[in-house]
Amino acid sequence: MIQTKLDSIIKSFPLIFIILTTIGYVNLESYYYFFDIEIINYLEISEILLLFFNKSILIILLLISIIFIIYLVDEKITQEINDNKKDLEALKHRTEKTKQKISRGGWILIILLIFFIIVDIIFANYIGLIFPIGFLVLIIINRIAEKTVLKIIINKDSILSFIIYFGLQILLLFNLLTISTSIENGYRLRYQSKQSKLVCFYYNGKTIKTSKKTIYVGETKKYIFLFDKENEETLIFKTDEIKDLKFILKNN
């Protein structure tokens, strides 16, 4: 039985790989979009594959580890609960109380999100609306899913199902935060010149360095990207033609 469950997890690895790679690309594209850079055209195959190894992989590995442990003990726990109906009723009672507390916490969270949205609107921080609005959209989608798809595929009385469900929520929230942060960073760098790195290098007989008018955007294995604010254009340099490259962290 355990082997069958583990096989089902292993079979899902390709799907997990595709999802995390796509999320990694969306995260990059969300940032480079502000500089009219089609980043996929400047990535090597190895770099595309490495998009899979974003921070969310740690959540996936933790989730898989927990699932593996639960597989080893779930049947024993289920058997013990079935042998003692009183424990089963007590468990259901505690579960209902926990759900009520989570529901109250959810409403408080929604009120806080609405508060932050209002504050961002008042202070005209429109780019800051991405995360709270995205969070509210996720809550709505989650509610709809609970009444439809998840109601069918998730067994509420199973510890394993709860862990999988909770892990997916954390994964979605983490990636929403990551992508919204990339969008905010791209926006602030593009329109507010909030750069964190100063770059200087020698290229085709010229010294190239960042300034208030020329800002460092990012880099791939073979390219470095700068943005000329005065002429509103992206400058792309091949790393194999760059000499004496220096990066300096900007002191805020």
Protein Blocks (a to p, Z undefined) as FASTA:
>chain_A
ZZmmmmmmmmmmmmmmmmmmmmmmmmmmmmmmmnopafklmccfklmmmmmmpmklmmmm
mmmmmmmmmmmmmmmmmmmmmmmmklmmmmmmmmmmmmmmmmmmmmmmmmmmmmmmmmmm
mnopaklmmmmmmmmmmmmmmmmmmmmmmmmmpcfkbmklmmmmmmmmmmmmmmmmmmmm
mmmmmmmmmmnopafbdcdddeehiacdddfklccfbdcfkbccdddfklopacdddfkl
pghiacddddZZ
